[in-house]
Amino acid sequence: MPIPETTVDKTNGINAVCHRWTSSPYDTQPVISYNYGAKQYERVRSSINFNTIIGAGYTLIAWLLVIIFPQFWFGIFSDDVQMLLQGIEAMKIYFFGFVFMSLQFAGQSTFQAVGDAKHAIFFSLLRKVVIVVPLTLVLPRLGLGVLGVFAAEPVSNIIGGIASYLTMRMTVYNTNP
């Protein structure tokens, strides 16, 4: 059964609601920047750890709320029963790797805080342009249909999040005494 385009719109709306409160990693940028400039590297590491824990906790709770109460979230945007049934399946796929977004946020916000724009831009483009766009085009043709479009997001969250976070840990977190 095909999934209507409006289901994509509704799922993106729920994604926007969940991302609205993910600014915590970016709120600590001034703290990281100040301490990095002052060569207080233990405070930088402490802030990174705080960002990671708060971000992972938030995204885990948001993911659980979407998985446990999908009707509620999808119902905010539509009361069409057929769309609700199809949308819930798509939403569960789309949000599968949501927790890994916390790693992306922690990595990117740290790169921005220490003035490493090259890494921040690279990982932003990696996740959305290099991973999501090709997967959005390829996965539907591999037999997943429209659900392949939704599957591209968690794959990019997992790969992009882990890559961004590990690079940040190797370049910023571990390079200073």
C-alpha positions as CSV (number, residue, x, y, z in Angstrom):
1,M,0.0,0.0,0.0
2,P,1.6,3.3,-1.1
3,I,2.3,6.0,1.5
4,P,0.9,9.4,0.6
5,E,3.2,12.4,0.3
6,T,1.4,14.0,3.1
7,T,2.7,11.3,5.4
8,V,6.2,12.6,4.7
9,D,5.1,16.1,5.6
10,K,3.6,14.9,8.9
11,T,6.6,12.8,9.8
12,N,8.9,15.8,9.1
13,G,6.6,17.9,11.3
14,I,7.1,15.5,14.2
15,N,10.8,15.5,13.6
16,A,10.7,19.3,13.8
17,V,8.9,19.1,17.1
18,C,11.5,16.7,18.5
19,H,14.4,18.7,17.2
20,R,13.1,21.9,18.7
21,W,14.5,21.1,22.1
22,T,17.9,19.7,21.0
23,S,19.7,23.0,21.4
24,S,21.4,22.0,24.6
25,P,24.7,21.1,22.9
26,Y,24.7,24.5,21.2
27,D,23.9,26.3,24.5
28,T,27.2,25.2,25.9
29,Q,29.3,26.5,23.0
30,P,30.3,29.7,24.8
31,V,31.5,27.6,27.8
32,I,33.5,25.3,25.6
33,S,34.9,28.2,23.6
34,Y,35.9,30.2,26.7
35,N,37.6,27.2,28.4
36,Y,39.3,26.1,25.1
37,G,40.7,29.6,24.7
38,A,41.8,29.6,28.4
39,K,43.5,26.3,27.9
40,Q,41.3,24.7,30.5
41,Y,41.0,21.5,28.6
42,E,39.6,19.5,31.5
43,R,36.6,21.9,31.6
44,V,36.3,21.5,27.8
45,R,36.2,17.7,28.2
46,S,33.7,18.0,31.1
47,S,31.4,20.2,28.9
48,I,31.6,17.7,26.1
49,N,30.7,14.9,28.4
50,F,27.8,16.9,29.8
51,N,26.6,17.7,26.2
52,T,26.8,14.1,25.2
53,I,24.9,12.8,28.3
54,I,22.2,15.4,28.2
55,G,21.8,15.1,24.4
56,A,21.7,11.3,24.5
57,G,19.2,11.4,27.4
58,Y,17.0,13.9,25.6
59,T,17.0,12.0,22.3
60,L,16.4,8.7,24.0
61,I,13.4,10.1,25.8
62,A,12.1,11.8,22.6
63,W,12.6,8.5,20.7
64,L,10.8,6.5,23.3
65,L,7.9,8.9,23.3
66,V,7.6,8.7,19.5
67,I,7.7,4.9,19.6
68,I,5.4,4.4,22.6
69,F,2.8,7.0,21.7
70,P,3.0,7.3,17.9
71,Q,-0.8,7.9,17.5
72,F,-0.6,11.0,19.7
73,W,2.3,12.5,17.7
74,F,0.9,11.7,14.3
75,G,-2.5,12.8,15.5
76,I,-1.3,16.3,16.1
77,F,-0.9,16.7,12.3
78,S,-3.8,14.5,11.0
79,D,-6.9,12.7,12.1
80,D,-7.1,10.6,8.9
81,V,-7.2,7.0,10.1
82,Q,-5.6,5.6,6.9
83,M,-2.8,8.1,7.0
84,L,-2.3,7.4,10.7
85,L,-1.8,3.7,10.1
86,Q,0.7,4.3,7.3
87,G,2.3,7.2,9.0
88,I,3.0,5.3,12.2
89,E,5.0,2.6,10.3
90,A,7.0,5.3,8.5
91,M,7.5,7.3,11.6
92,K,9.0,4.3,13.5
93,I,11.5,3.7,10.7
94,Y,12.3,7.4,10.4
95,F,13.1,7.8,14.1
96,F,15.0,4.6,14.5
97,G,18.4,6.2,14.8
98,F,17.3,9.4,16.5
99,V,19.5,8.8,19.6
100,F,22.6,9.0,17.3
101,M,21.7,12.6,16.5
102,S,23.0,13.5,20.0
103,L,26.5,12.4,18.8
104,Q,26.1,14.6,15.7
105,F,25.0,17.5,17.9
106,A,27.9,17.1,20.4
107,G,30.5,16.7,17.7
108,Q,29.3,19.6,15.5
109,S,28.7,22.0,18.4
110,T,32.2,21.3,19.8
111,F,33.8,21.9,16.4
112,Q,31.9,25.2,16.2
113,A,32.9,26.1,19.7
114,V,36.6,25.6,19.1
115,G,36.5,27.4,15.8
116,D,36.9,24.3,13.6
117,A,34.5,25.2,10.9
118,K,35.9,22.8,8.4
119,H,34.9,19.8,10.5
120,A,31.5,21.3,11.5
121,I,30.6,21.9,7.9
122,F,32.0,18.6,6.7
123,F,29.9,16.5,9.1
124,S,26.8,18.5,8.4
125,L,27.2,17.9,4.7
126,L,28.2,14.3,5.2
127,R,25.0,13.4,7.0
128,K,22.5,15.2,4.8
129,V,24.2,15.5,1.3
130,V,26.6,12.6,1.1
131,I,24.5,10.0,2.9
132,V,20.8,11.0,2.9
133,V,20.4,12.2,-0.6
134,P,21.9,9.1,-2.3
135,L,20.1,6.8,0.0
136,T,16.8,8.6,-0.6
137,L,17.3,7.9,-4.3
138,V,18.6,4.4,-4.0
139,L,16.7,2.6,-1.2
140,P,13.3,3.0,-2.8
141,R,14.6,1.4,-6.0
142,L,16.0,-1.6,-4.0
143,G,12.5,-2.7,-3.1
144,L,11.8,-0.6,-0.1
145,G,9.5,1.8,-2.0
146,V,8.6,5.0,-0.1
147,L,9.7,3.4,3.2
148,G,13.3,3.6,1.7
149,V,13.0,7.4,1.9
150,F,12.3,7.1,5.6
151,A,15.0,4.6,6.1
152,A,17.7,7.0,4.8
153,E,17.3,9.2,7.8
154,P,18.3,6.7,10.6
155,V,21.1,5.3,8.5
156,S,22.5,8.9,8.1
157,N,22.0,9.6,11.8
158,I,23.9,6.5,12.8
159,I,26.8,6.9,10.4
160,G,27.0,10.7,10.6
161,G,26.6,10.8,14.4
162,I,29.3,8.2,15.1
163,A,31.7,9.7,12.5
164,S,31.3,13.2,13.9
165,Y,31.6,12.2,17.5
166,L,34.6,9.9,17.1
167,T,36.4,12.6,15.0
168,M,35.7,15.2,17.6
169,R,36.9,12.8,20.4
170,M,40.1,12.2,18.4
171,T,40.8,15.8,17.4
172,V,39.5,18.0,20.2
173,Y,38.9,15.9,23.2
174,N,42.1,13.8,23.2
175,T,44.6,16.2,21.7
176,N,44.9,18.5,24.6
177,P,46.6,17.6,27.9
